[in-house]
Amino acid sequence: MAPSFDDGNSLFNFVVRDGNGVKGMVDSGLSTVPQAYMQPPIERIDKDRARKHGQPPIDLSKLGGPEHDEVAKQIVRAAESLGFFQVVNHGVPVDLLESLKDTAHDFFSLPAEKKAVYLADVSPTPLVKYGTSFVPQKEKALEWKDYISMQYANDAEPFNIGLKRSGMFHLNT
């Protein structure tokens, strides 16, 4: 039987402070989404508008050429209207993507106490942080995700990799 998440403190403690995350909540047998995760109606994506303005994948290989400004506009338009977009021709090798997915799956399958070592407030290094919403104490609605953010920098170029439980990840250079 799933624990009760009726009051905000028990939800916050279980998900954020104890490091169970959204995955832990789902694994506990949760059958309904707690109110704290529901976006205010004004901030929800309008599904009809999203369908009507279907966004094709954005070709990142064109960023280095004469279509650079148009690609940048496509990214901005998709981010502002839908809040997400798909990219193709990004240059990240498929084997690296598969390795990242496998690594994310392995990490998020760990017991909460093993992941909790990397909770944002207690991580032994500022370069690795595990959490759920980025600022759960201040957000109107919590984000339905767990993440681990790992920063790596070498002399040539800083690099930031974030893995999300949904199986998606983002690369920020």
PLY file of the C-alpha trace (Angstrom):
ply
format ascii 1.0
element vertex 173
property float x
property float y
property float z
element edge 172
property int vertex1
property int vertex2
end_header
0.00 0.00 0.00
1.27 3.44 -0.95
2.12 5.93 1.79
-0.24 8.85 2.18
0.90 12.01 0.49
-2.13 14.04 1.56
-0.14 16.63 3.45
2.63 18.60 1.80
5.18 17.86 4.53
5.01 14.07 4.19
5.23 14.37 0.40
8.17 16.79 0.56
10.01 14.65 3.13
9.51 11.40 1.21
10.30 12.75 -2.24
12.87 15.48 -1.60
14.49 15.17 1.83
14.62 11.36 1.97
15.74 11.18 -1.67
13.03 8.80 -2.88
12.12 11.08 -5.76
9.21 10.65 -8.12
10.36 7.11 -8.94
10.13 6.16 -5.26
6.65 7.61 -5.07
5.53 5.60 -8.11
7.29 2.45 -6.85
5.40 2.80 -3.54
2.15 2.03 -5.35
0.88 5.57 -5.91
-2.33 5.48 -7.96
-3.09 9.21 -8.31
-0.91 12.24 -8.93
-0.60 14.35 -5.76
-1.94 17.90 -6.01
1.56 19.33 -5.50
2.52 18.03 -8.97
-0.41 19.54 -10.83
0.46 22.64 -12.81
-1.92 25.59 -12.46
-4.27 25.58 -15.49
-2.78 28.82 -16.82
0.66 27.16 -17.06
-0.43 23.90 -18.69
0.36 23.15 -22.31
-2.69 23.64 -24.49
-2.89 20.20 -26.13
-5.10 21.39 -29.00
-2.71 24.23 -29.79
0.25 21.86 -29.55
-1.39 19.45 -32.03
-2.32 22.28 -34.38
1.22 23.69 -34.32
2.96 20.33 -34.50
6.68 20.94 -34.33
8.83 18.89 -36.71
12.28 17.85 -35.49
14.83 20.65 -35.62
17.94 19.93 -37.70
20.93 21.09 -35.67
23.37 20.40 -38.51
22.09 23.63 -40.09
23.31 25.74 -37.15
26.75 26.04 -38.72
25.50 27.34 -42.05
23.40 30.05 -43.65
20.21 28.75 -41.98
21.59 29.38 -38.48
19.17 32.22 -37.67
16.14 30.22 -38.86
17.13 27.20 -36.74
17.58 29.47 -33.72
14.09 30.92 -34.36
12.61 27.40 -34.59
14.13 26.53 -31.21
12.82 29.71 -29.58
9.36 29.29 -31.14
9.08 25.66 -29.99
10.36 26.44 -26.50
7.95 29.34 -26.08
4.87 27.70 -27.60
5.21 24.03 -26.64
7.93 24.01 -24.01
9.89 21.22 -25.70
11.25 20.13 -29.08
13.06 17.26 -30.76
16.41 17.67 -32.49
18.08 15.60 -35.20
21.59 15.62 -36.65
23.03 16.72 -33.30
26.28 14.80 -33.77
26.02 12.77 -30.56
26.91 9.14 -31.40
24.12 6.60 -30.88
26.35 4.38 -28.73
26.94 7.30 -26.35
23.18 7.97 -26.17
22.54 4.29 -25.39
25.26 4.31 -22.75
23.73 7.40 -21.12
20.29 5.74 -21.07
21.75 2.58 -19.50
23.67 4.60 -16.92
20.59 6.66 -16.05
18.52 3.48 -15.65
21.18 1.94 -13.40
21.43 5.06 -11.23
17.68 5.62 -10.83
17.21 1.92 -9.99
19.46 2.27 -6.93
17.83 2.32 -3.49
17.00 5.81 -2.20
19.75 5.76 0.42
22.44 5.19 -2.24
21.12 8.02 -4.45
20.64 10.31 -1.44
24.41 10.67 -1.11
24.19 12.99 -4.12
21.20 15.07 -3.03
21.83 18.66 -4.04
22.19 19.92 -0.45
24.58 17.19 0.75
26.49 15.96 -2.31
30.20 15.49 -1.54
30.98 17.44 -4.71
29.38 20.53 -6.27
29.78 18.82 -9.65
27.21 16.05 -9.04
23.68 16.73 -7.83
20.65 14.46 -7.57
17.15 15.71 -7.02
13.62 16.08 -8.23
12.29 19.58 -8.86
15.07 22.14 -8.99
13.69 24.42 -6.24
10.86 22.45 -4.61
10.59 24.89 -1.71
9.58 27.71 -4.10
7.81 26.06 -7.05
4.08 26.48 -7.60
3.95 22.89 -8.78
6.63 20.24 -8.39
8.11 18.73 -11.54
7.32 15.10 -12.35
10.95 14.10 -12.77
14.06 12.94 -11.00
17.43 14.10 -12.28
21.14 13.78 -11.77
23.27 16.63 -12.99
26.97 16.03 -13.59
29.34 18.80 -14.59
32.66 18.12 -16.18
35.15 20.69 -17.37
38.45 20.32 -19.09
40.81 22.99 -20.33
39.19 23.06 -23.78
35.49 23.33 -23.04
33.10 23.11 -20.08
30.44 20.43 -20.33
27.24 19.81 -18.38
25.26 16.57 -18.65
21.89 16.06 -17.02
20.11 12.69 -16.91
16.40 12.53 -16.24
14.41 9.51 -15.12
12.11 9.79 -18.11
14.96 8.37 -20.16
15.62 11.72 -21.76
18.73 13.72 -21.14
20.04 17.09 -22.11
23.51 18.23 -23.06
24.49 21.80 -22.34
27.77 23.04 -23.76
0 1
1 2
2 3
3 4
4 5
5 6
6 7
7 8
8 9
9 10
10 11
11 12
12 13
13 14
14 15
15 16
16 17
17 18
18 19
19 20
20 21
21 22
22 23
23 24
24 25
25 26
26 27
27 28
28 29
29 30
30 31
31 32
32 33
33 34
34 35
35 36
36 37
37 38
38 39
39 40
40 41
41 42
42 43
43 44
44 45
45 46
46 47
47 48
48 49
49 50
50 51
51 52
52 53
53 54
54 55
55 56
56 57
57 58
58 59
59 60
60 61
61 62
62 63
63 64
64 65
65 66
66 67
67 68
68 69
69 70
70 71
71 72
72 73
73 74
74 75
75 76
76 77
77 78
78 79
79 80
80 81
81 82
82 83
83 84
84 85
85 86
86 87
87 88
88 89
89 90
90 91
91 92
92 93
93 94
94 95
95 96
96 97
97 98
98 99
99 100
100 101
101 102
102 103
103 104
104 105
105 106
106 107
107 108
108 109
109 110
110 111
111 112
112 113
113 114
114 115
115 116
116 117
117 118
118 119
119 120
120 121
121 122
122 123
123 124
124 125
125 126
126 127
127 128
128 129
129 130
130 131
131 132
132 133
133 134
134 135
135 136
136 137
137 138
138 139
139 140
140 141
141 142
142 143
143 144
144 145
145 146
146 147
147 148
148 149
149 150
150 151
151 152
152 153
153 154
154 155
155 156
156 157
157 158
158 159
159 160
160 161
161 162
162 163
163 164
164 165
165 166
166 167
167 168
168 169
169 170
170 171
171 172
